[in-house]
Amino acid sequence: MKIIESIPLDLVLTHLNQTHTAVRPPIDEQFRNDDYTACRAALDDSDLERLVLYWEFKIHTKDGTCRVTDALPSSAAHDRIRSFIHGNPEKGYPPADLRTTPDRQPVIVTNDVNSHILYLIDGNHRVIAQQLSGKGFQGVPVFVCVHPKMLSWAYLPPNFK
């Protein structure tokens, strides 16, 4: 992963509001706002092994691993995933490629940018589509929120804690 620039956490929260996601980085007594750092970054293909889907997306992975590398080909039939792979001609949307699709950056939370886990809290359908379409992850722009206690977050799949 290549860090492009440090940004305020509020910029990531604004992006999440614009993409209408229901998931937010945890902010509470354990995950204090002041303990977060945030950045814009670009993924490398080598980051693929560290990308983990939000726990609710385990149904789209082999044996429920939540690993992007285990995305099931059958997931391409899911309406939202299919629309990113093939586009939506009725709405005039072309197929998505996260390397070049503006304003669709996935959001990752982690305890450290060098950690074994880059946990996706937004953009899961898009990332699955990117994986299944074989477009790769080199240069995919992302937002990253880093908190030193992230691996203790209740919504992290247990096998990654």
C-alpha positions in Angstrom: 0.0 0.0 0.0 1.2 3.4 -0.9 0.2 6.2 1.4 -0.8 9.3 -0.6 -1.6 11.8 2.1 -2.8 12.0 5.7 -6.3 13.4 6.0 -8.7 14.2 8.9 -11.0 11.4 10.0 -14.0 13.7 9.2 -13.2 13.4 5.5 -13.6 9.7 5.6 -16.8 10.0 7.6 -18.1 12.5 5.0 -17.3 10.0 2.2 -19.2 7.2 4.1 -22.2 9.5 4.3 -22.0 10.2 0.6 -21.9 6.5 -0.3 -24.8 5.9 2.1 -23.0 3.1 4.0 -24.4 2.0 7.4 -21.0 1.0 8.7 -18.7 3.4 10.5 -15.4 3.1 12.2 -16.1 2.5 15.8 -15.9 5.7 17.9 -16.6 5.2 21.5 -14.8 5.0 24.9 -12.5 2.3 23.6 -12.0 3.8 20.1 -11.5 7.4 20.9 -11.7 9.8 17.9 -8.4 11.3 18.8 -6.6 8.0 18.6 -7.4 7.6 14.9 -5.3 8.5 12.0 -6.6 8.5 8.5 -5.2 8.7 5.0 -5.7 8.3 1.3 -3.8 5.4 -0.1 -3.4 3.3 -3.2 -3.4 -0.5 -3.0 -0.8 -2.7 -4.4 -1.7 -6.1 -5.9 0.3 -7.6 -3.0 -2.4 -6.1 -0.6 -5.0 -8.6 -2.0 -3.9 -11.2 0.5 -4.7 -8.8 3.4 -8.1 -7.6 2.2 -10.9 -8.9 4.4 -14.6 -8.3 3.7 -17.0 -7.0 6.4 -18.3 -10.0 8.3 -21.8 -9.9 6.7 -20.2 -10.7 3.4 -18.9 -14.1 4.5 -21.7 -15.6 2.4 -19.8 -14.5 -0.7 -16.6 -16.4 0.3 -15.5 -20.0 0.3 -16.1 -21.5 3.7 -17.1 -18.1 5.0 -13.5 -16.9 5.4 -14.3 -13.2 4.5 -11.1 -13.1 2.5 -11.4 -11.3 -0.8 -9.2 -14.0 -2.4 -11.9 -16.5 -1.5 -14.7 -14.7 -3.3 -17.1 -17.2 -4.8 -17.7 -16.9 -8.6 -21.5 -17.5 -7.9 -21.5 -14.1 -6.1 -21.4 -12.5 -9.5 -25.1 -13.2 -9.7 -25.8 -10.9 -6.8 -27.6 -7.8 -8.1 -25.2 -5.2 -6.7 -22.0 -7.2 -7.5 -23.3 -7.9 -11.0 -24.0 -4.2 -11.6 -20.4 -3.4 -10.9 -19.1 -6.2 -13.1 -21.3 -5.6 -16.1 -22.6 -2.1 -15.5 -26.2 -1.0 -15.5 -27.3 -0.1 -19.1 -30.7 1.0 -17.9 -29.1 3.7 -15.7 -26.3 4.4 -18.1 -23.6 3.0 -15.8 -20.6 1.3 -17.4 -18.8 -1.6 -15.7 -16.9 -0.3 -12.7 -13.1 -0.5 -12.3 -12.0 0.7 -8.9 -8.7 1.8 -10.3 -10.5 4.5 -12.3 -14.1 4.9 -10.9 -14.2 8.3 -9.1 -15.8 8.7 -5.7 -16.1 5.0 -5.1 -13.0 4.4 -3.0 -13.4 1.5 -0.5 -12.9 2.3 3.1 -10.5 0.2 5.2 -10.0 0.0 8.9 -6.9 -1.5 10.4 -4.7 -1.4 13.5 -1.6 -0.6 11.3 -1.1 -0.1 7.6 1.4 -2.9 7.7 -1.0 -5.3 9.6 -2.0 -8.7 8.4 -5.6 -7.4 7.9 -7.1 -4.6 5.9 -10.8 -4.7 6.9 -13.3 -3.3 4.4 -16.2 -1.4 6.0 -17.4 0.1 2.8 -17.1 -1.0 -0.8 -17.5 -4.7 -0.2 -19.7 -5.3 -3.3 -17.3 -3.2 -5.4 -14.2 -5.1 -4.2 -15.8 -8.5 -4.8 -16.7 -7.4 -8.3 -13.1 -6.1 -8.8 -11.8 -9.5 -7.7 -14.2 -11.6 -9.8 -13.6 -9.5 -12.9 -9.9 -10.0 -12.6 -9.0 -6.3 -12.9 -6.5 -6.4 -10.1 -5.9 -4.0 -7.2 -2.8 -2.2 -8.2 -3.4 1.5 -7.8 -7.0 1.2 -6.4 -7.5 4.3 -4.3 -8.8 3.7 -0.8 -9.5 5.5 2.4 -7.7 4.0 5.5 -8.6 4.6 9.1 -6.0 3.4 11.6 -6.6 2.8 15.3 -4.2 0.8 17.5 -7.1 -1.2 19.0 -8.9 -2.1 15.8 -8.2 -5.8 16.1 -10.4 -5.9 19.2 -13.4 -4.4 17.4 -16.5 -6.6 18.0 -17.3 -6.7 14.3 -14.0 -8.0 13.1 -14.4 -11.7 12.1 -13.0 -13.8 15.0 -10.5 -15.7 12.8 -8.6 -12.4 12.3 -8.3 -11.2 15.9 
